[in-house]
Amino acid sequence: MGNRRNNGSNASFAKRRRKMKEGLDNKNPNEDTRSPYVTTIRENEKFVQYYKMQNICPEDEWNTFLETLKTDLPTSFRITASCDIEAKLLLKLVEGVFFTDLLKGEQSDEQKHSEPFCLPWYPQRLGWQLKITRKDIRGSVAYYRLHNFLISETGNGNISRQETVSMIPPLLLDIKPSDKVLDMCAAPGSKTAQLIEALYSGSNSSVPGGLVMANDVHNSRCYMLVHQAKRLNSANVLITNYDATVLPVMNLDENGHSMLKFDKILCDAPCSGDGTLRKNADIWTKWSPGNANNLHGIQFRILKRGLELLNVGGRLVYSTCSFNPVENEAVVQRMMTEAQGSVVIINANDKLPGLKTVSGLSQWIVVSKDLDVYKTFEEVPEKWNTQIRPQMFPPKEDLYNLDRCIRILPHHQDTGGFFVAVMEKIKPLPWEASVTPSDELVDETKVNNYKRKPKKRKYQGYREDPFIFLTVDDPVWPEIRDFYELKDFPIQCLLTRCSVGKKKNIYFTSPSVKDIVKNNQDRVKIINTGVKTFVRCDNKSMECNFRLAQEGLAGISSYIGQKRRLQLTRNDLITVLINPTVQVTSLNEATKDILENFGVGSCVLNMVDKDFPVELVGWKGFSTLKAYINGECRLHYLRLLGVDVSEFGNIYSLRLLSKFSL
């Protein structure tokens, strides 16, 4: 094909060869021409000047603040709170095994400084922070074991690696199991995972009445959301791909007579990101005072649309990972001015006891990208009028309690920087009073208060397969229903992505999500919803062509009859989890008697225990039994059952175990 860089020709190579023959090319082919490694630059004079003028931290703390920003961010993680029993067992394991190992023996001052630190404000001691480097992992068996444990449990959805300050906004939403929750700018999805956990943690049902709708404007980033949601195996999640500034109203019925409003909304807006300097050091050289000016408008439009989609009495959290008041207090103040008393800022300073914060700013400065300071909009030169707007300037007096917003500074608790404002909608927004539900559904431009109709949105990314919901007349339903003795099962909540041909996977979704998907997939690009529940398994020995999937078992377990359930003792369950397949003859006598007349095929393995009940998908062969789960899931349950899994402690053994598990 030739050299692509030279338009397909070999001219450059030929010229080089002629020079070599003529002795003109003295370049040594063995000479190392690589440039030396350059240390990451963590300096920016404009950054220092700008934030000193903004007074974002006390003068006597400035040097500490700046020095902390130049250090690497500690590792932080949280234990998934969806299942209270498993969360407590995992916490006990973390504190009692892994952290105890780290604290054994004599420690240097550096090692003492890197001891695990429980975040005092995170509920139930489920949030942790520690300084761990690659050097620590290589030089310490304890750190190596902890590292592999975190990788294993993160892949299985039981632990989430997440920046400390990123954990704060979802906690301030105070989510209940019945809430309809919207995450407007959700990717990459760590906060979305927290929202899903919150929906389940206070619920007595395996399928709560509420839902989480995660949205992102970037098509490719939506698949990061899919990955996060799949880790938690929730039937109450749907992922959409839309511009958050014009996110449409969702129909709740096929006639369009009712619309969806949310009880809780997270508006984690796109920002300049200078609060993440410790994690993303390249921002140091890219940072400019003008970045915030360019983002202010879109941040305001996203916040405004969020409040329009919020129920009266609902709560919205606006947050950014930026220090800049133009992206933070200025956006909130502009929204409060337009809201005319229909929205209030809630004092969030005392909502998370133990979290060190500073109050929001009531005064700030506005500058150009050249760092020219302007006290009023009238002072702004005409050339900057499109970048600096009148709404960016601070009020003469704080009419909206901007001091109730919270700022997190890195040097206070060894974290990144963050801004959070908690807002409550106490009555309809002024422009909503003249808009009826039918108006919103017919002409969304009225709700957004646009003067002109927005351009038609272009289709981006992959064209998704349709969501096809099953009915009682579907030919695959009778065999599934009868084989698993499904009683009063909501068949209308099962869906596939296959409009023609054999159904490969069948997914289960909650009734609330089902209505939204069914009535809106032609209007809104829905990327994903539902949890895998039944998988085609054309096994001649099995009466049903679909096996159970572990991912969806929790959501449908209450509907499954006793015919395909197998009660195991603790020892039998451990045996099944340790071995890829187990001969029935090696199990407990009572278990063997039950299996004698137990048909071949997919089944549910139960261990009844008041302290730790377990329910897994299994497979009964002619003379064998196995757990039909992946290797990470096996390790998780073995750990919680008190089994030493050190022989599977590295990632290579984990992959090997996974290979023989399914």
PyMOL commands that set and color helices and strands:
alter all, ss='L'
color gray80, all
select helices_A, chain A and resi 4-6+11-22+45-54+59-69+84-103+109-113+123-125+134-139+141-155+164-172+190-201+219-232+244-246+274-276+283-286+290-308+329-339+377-379+382-384+390-392+402-404+410-413+430-432+437-442+444-447+477-483+491-493+511-520+550-559+570-578+584-586+589-596+631-640+646-648+651-659
alter helices_A, ss='H'
color red, helices_A
select strands_A, chain A and resi 75-79+117-118+127-130+159-161+180-183+211-216+237-241+262-268+310-320+343-346+358-359+366-367+373-374+406-408+418-425+468-469+494-496+505-508+526-529+531-536+546-548+565-567+582-583+601-607+614-620+624-627
alter strands_A, ss='S'
color yellow, strands_A
deselect
rebuild
show_as cartoon
